[in-house]
Amino acid sequence: MALIDTFLSRTVRRGTLSLTHADGRTVSFGSLDPAFPDVAIRFTRPGVAGRIVRHPALGAAEAYMDGELVIDRGDIRDLVELLTGNTPWGRGGGLRPSLPIRLFDAVRHRIDRVNMARRSKRNVAHHYDLSDRLYALFLDSDLQYSCAYFTDADNGLERAQADKKAHIAAKLAIRPGMRVLDIGCGWGGMALYLHEKTGAEVLGVTLSEEQIKVARRRAEAAGVADKVKFELIDYRHVTGRFDRIVSVGMFEHVGPPQYGAFFRKCRELLTDDGVMLLHTIGRMGVPGVTDTFTTKYVFPGGYNPALSEIVRGYEGTKLIASDIEVLRVHYALTIDHWYARTVAAKDQIVALYDEKFYRMWTFYLAGAAAAFRHGGMVNYQVQLTRDRWALPLTRDYMVEEERRLRGI
């Protein structure tokens, strides 16, 4: 108990946290601050404090999931915001796992990141083959499960996701008659959008059996199944040539040892004047490891790359980096909407799964939003070409096309 009390007294300076230990002793930390939450938590058994001290993120998550860490004032997002807001990226701090656990995790994560083809489908299924009813409860109507694009922070989720698709489509500079490959096509929204707005023929590929069912159903319903096709196939097995390649929210599952192979395959698939746009979560700092909660419960095999790792991935492939954009807080704003919708749909989610799953999911979303608001995570959009003359000389074409697509 002394260790966790010491940590919290050093960490919580702005905002307040009241902690009631399992023996009934209550300790308070911090001071009232209108910019920070006021939270009260309670441990329901003696071993919780030690569990958290040994492995903070995983220990706190599992204690919360198991009902051993109870939030009496505020909610899990408030607790995560309080702790991460007091220890923002760049300032350091935070309670780290014990040394043996850190060493074990480092080895395990590096093994996990060797994301061979035989494991990729299993890893994808763990997350994306959850019931599509779950995703329909908290995503926008187009089922965009990636960072939205907020031209105004007050925009709603539907608008921000539509603007994201326009932002990406504008960077692709698609012309009539082109063929487009969508690697990691999700539920088909981006592929259908690109065809609708540009007339391009699109092939979407995914390893999720549940996603491809929905994507194919949507293409049939729209009457474009002959122009927008979806295949259950690993990108490594795709053949043919494409004028454009887009990949949104898939690169996080590739794994650093496979980055070179990924970009070499993309170059092979691009026409001589082809262009690709990679949209991925990334780290602002140096390469690292994925936290154990995420790999255990949310994205096994997942890893968010540093920009240096992305660059090393395409170095030597003769792909040319023609544009790189950093979306700094857009994902935090996106996940705020997802979290609010998840909380509003609690009864339906508990009916689909159970209370423990609901608590796991809200912990995941709260932690993810905090990582983009206070931590070291951002989104990168990297545009790559095979030919330096494939695109106009300035970025003006992006702005002009984006305005056209957004109808402004």
N, C-alpha and C positions, 0 to 999 in steps of 0.2 A: 504493500500500500504506500509506503514511504516513497518509493521510486516514482510511482505514477503521480503522486501528489507533488513531488518536486518538479517533475516534468511540466505538469499543468500550471504550476505557479510561475514557471519561467516562460511558458508559452502564451498563456491567456492574459494579455495585458489590456486589450481593448475588447469591450463586450464582457459578458459575465457567464460563468459556468458554475453551477452548483452540482457537486458530486456527492451522492449518498452511498457509502460503502455498504457491503452486505451486513456488517455488524451494527448498522444504524447510524454511524458517525457521518456527519455532513460537513463538507469542506467547500468553501467558495473561492473562486479565482476571478481576477480581472476587475474591471470597473465599468459602469454603465457608459455606453457610447451609442448614440443614435444610428451610427453607420454599421454597427455590429450586432449580432443576435444576442438574446438573453436566453440561456438554455439551462435546463436542469435534467441530469441523468441519474440513474440508480443502478447499482450492481446487485443482482439477486442472489449471487452465491460468492463465497470467499475467493475462489480461484480466478475470477474474471480479471482482476487487476494484473496478476502475474501473467496471464494469457496475453494481455495486451502489451505489457512491457516486453515480453520475449519476441513478439511479432506484431507490431502496432497495427498496421493496416489490416492484415488478415485476422488478427486476434479480435480487433474491434468489430470487424464485419461479421465474423462468425458468432461473436457474443450477441450482437444485435439480431442476427438472423435466428439464433436459438432462444431469444427472449431473455437472455442473461444480462444484457445491457438495455435498460428500459429508458425511454425518453419521456419525462413527465412534463416538461415545458419546452415548446418548440417541436421540431421534427428532425429527421436525420439530415436533411439538407442544412438546417440551421447549425447543427453540430459540426458538420464537415466545413461549412463556410466559416464558422468561428475559429476553428483550428487552422485551416489553411490561410484564412485572411490574416491571421497573426504571424504566419510564417511564409510569406510570399516567396516565389522563385527569385533567386538572386540574393536573398538575405541569409539563406542557409537555415539551420535549425531543424527542429523536428525530432521525434523519437525514432531511432533506427532499431532494426532487429538486432538481436544478440549476434556476436561475431560468428559463431558456428552456423547459425541460420543464414546469415548473409553469404557465407562461403558456399554453403549447400545450394542456396537459391541461385547464386551466380552460375554455378556449374550446370544446374538443372535447366535454367533459362537458356543457356547457350546450346545445350543439347536439343531443347525444345524448338529453338529457332532454325535448326536444320530441317526445314519443312519439306520433306521429301513427298513426292507425288502420292505415295500410298497413304500418307497421313493427312494430306490436305483435305480430302473429301470428308474424313471423320471430323476434323477440326471445324470445317464449315458447318457440318450438320449439327454440331453441338449448339451453335448459336442460331443459325438461320433456319434450321428446320423445326424450330419452335412453332407453335400454332400461329398461322397467319392472322387468327383472330386477335392474338396478343398485340401484334404490330399495328393492326387496324385501330386499336384502341388509343394508341398514343402518337402515331405518325400522322402526317398530313394525308389528304385523300389520295395522293399519287404514290404513297408508300415510299417516300424518299428517306432512306435510312443513312444519311450522311449530312455533313455540315451544310446548313443553308447559307444564303448570302443576303445580308441585311443592308440594303441601301439606306435604311432608316432603322435605328434600334427599336423603334416602336412598332414596326411592321409586324403583322401576324405571321404565323408559321406558313400558311398556305402561300401568301405573297412572297415570303423569303425563299421558299423552296422553288417557286416558279422563277424567281429572279436568279437563283443558283443555276438552274438549267439554261437560262438565257446567257448568263455570264460564261458558262462553259462552252455553249454552242457558238458564241461569238468568237471565242479564241480558236475554235476548230476551223473557222473560215470554210465551211462546207459549201460546195457548189453543186448545182443540179447534176444528177447522174452519178454522183460519187458513191462508193461503198464504204461503210463504216463498221468497225468492229468495236463492240462494247464488252470489255473484259471485266467480269464481275458485275453482270447486268442487274442483279437484284430482282425486283418484281417487275422489271421491264419499263419503268417510267421514263428513264433517260432515252432509251432506244425509241420508244414510241414518240417522244417529244421531238427528237431529231428528225425522224421521218416526217412528222406532221409539219414542222416548220421549214424544212429544207427539201423534202422530197427524196432524200437519200435512202438507199437500201441499207438496212442495218442488220447485223448478226450479233445477237447478245449471247454470251456464254457464261455459265455459272456451274458450280458444283453442288448447289442446293436443290434437292428434288422438290421441296415445297415451293421455293421461289419460281422455279421454271414452270410449274403447273399454273401458277397465277399469271405469269408473264404470257404464256401461250394463250391462256383464256382471254386475257385482255386484248391481245392482237387479233384473235378471232372475233371478239365482240366489236372491235373497231373496224373490222373488214379489211385489215392490212396484213394478214398472216402471210401473204405472198411477198410482201416487201419488208416486213420486220419479223425475223425468224429467231428462234431461241434454241440453243443446244445445251444439253447436259454434258459438258466436256471440259477438261482441263485446258487452260490456255496454251499449254505446251504442246498440245496435240492439234491445235487449229492449223489448217492449211489454207493456201490461197494468198492473194494480195489485196490490201485495203488502202484506200486513199486517206482514211483517217482512222485513228484508234483513240478511244476514250476509256479511261479506267478510273472509276470513282469509288473510293472506300474499299478497294480490294488489295492494294499494295501492302496494307498492314498485315496481311496474312501470308505474304510471300516468304519472309525470313531473309535476313542479310546474306546468308551463304548462297541464296538463289537470285540475288539482285542482278548480277551480271548475266545470268541465263535469261532472266525476265526481259531485260533490255535488248539482249541479242535477238531474242525471239520476236520482240516488237519490231526491231529493225528489219528482220527477215520478212515480216508480214506487211510492212509498209511499202507502197509504191515508191519509185525513185524520188518523187516530189511530195511524198506523204508527210503528214503531221500527226503527232499524238499529244494528248493532254492527260497528264497524270494528276489526280487529285487525291491527296493522302494526308492523314494525320502525321504530324512530325514533332520532333524535339527541337527546342530552341538551342539547347546546349550540346554537349558531347554525347556520343553513343552511350547507351545504358542498358538496363534490363527492364522487363515488364514486371509490374508488381504481382505478387503471388495470388492475391485475391482475383485479379483479372484473369490470369492464366488458369486458375482452378475452376472458377465459376462462370466466366463470361466468354473469353476468347482464348481457348487453348491454342498454343502455337502463335499467338498474335504478338506483334512487335511494332512500335511506332518509331520510324527511323529518324536519326539526325540528318540534317541537310547534307552533311559531309558524306554520309553513307549512301544517300541517293546519288550524289555526284559520282562517287567512286563506282557505283553500279553501272552508270552509262559511260564512264570514261573508257576509251579504247574501243567503243562500239561504232564510232564514226557518226553517232547521233549528235546533233547540234542543239544545245540549250538556247532556244530563241526567246524564252520569256519565263521568269520565275516570279510568282506572287505569294506573299505571306498573308493569310487571313488570321489575324491575331485573336480576336474575341468572338468571331462569328459562331464558333461551335458552342461557346458558353451560352450565348443567346438562344441557339437552337435547342440545346438540352434543357434550358429553363422551360421551354414550351413542352418538351417531352415529359419532364418531371411533373409539371402541373396537370397534364392530361393523364399521366399514370395515376396520380393521387386521386383524380376525379373518377377514375375507372377502377378503384380498388376492389369493389365488390365483384365486378366481372372477372378481374385478374385472379382473385382468390378462388372464385368458382372454377376457373380454368385450371389452376394449379393448387396453391395453398398459401397460408399466411407467410410461411418461411420463404417461399419463392418471391412473394410480393416485397418482403423486407430486403431480400437479396437484390431485387431489381431496383428498388429505390436507392439502396446504398450505391449500387453501380452508377446510376444516373447522377446522384448527388456528387459522388467522387469525380466523375468524368467532367461535370460542369466546373467544379472547383479547379481541376487540372488546367482547364483553358482560361479560367478567370484569374487564378492566383499562381498556378504552377507553370511548368516549362513546356506545355503543349500548345501547338498551333496547327494550322492546316497549310500545306504547301500545294500550290498548283504549278506544275512544271510542264512547260510546252517544249517539245522536242521535234526536230525535223531532220530529214536526210539531206536536204539541199538548202543552202543558205538563201537561195532566191525563191523558195517555196511560198513565202509570205510577203506582204507589203513591207516597205522599208521602215515604217513607223507603226506605232500601236493604234493609230487613229481608227483603223478598220475595226478593231475590237469595240471601241466606243460606239461607232456608228451602227454596227450590226446589233449590239446589245440594246441600243435604244429602239431599233426597229422591232426586235423580238419582244421587247417589253411594251411596245405600243406607245412610246413617248417621243 
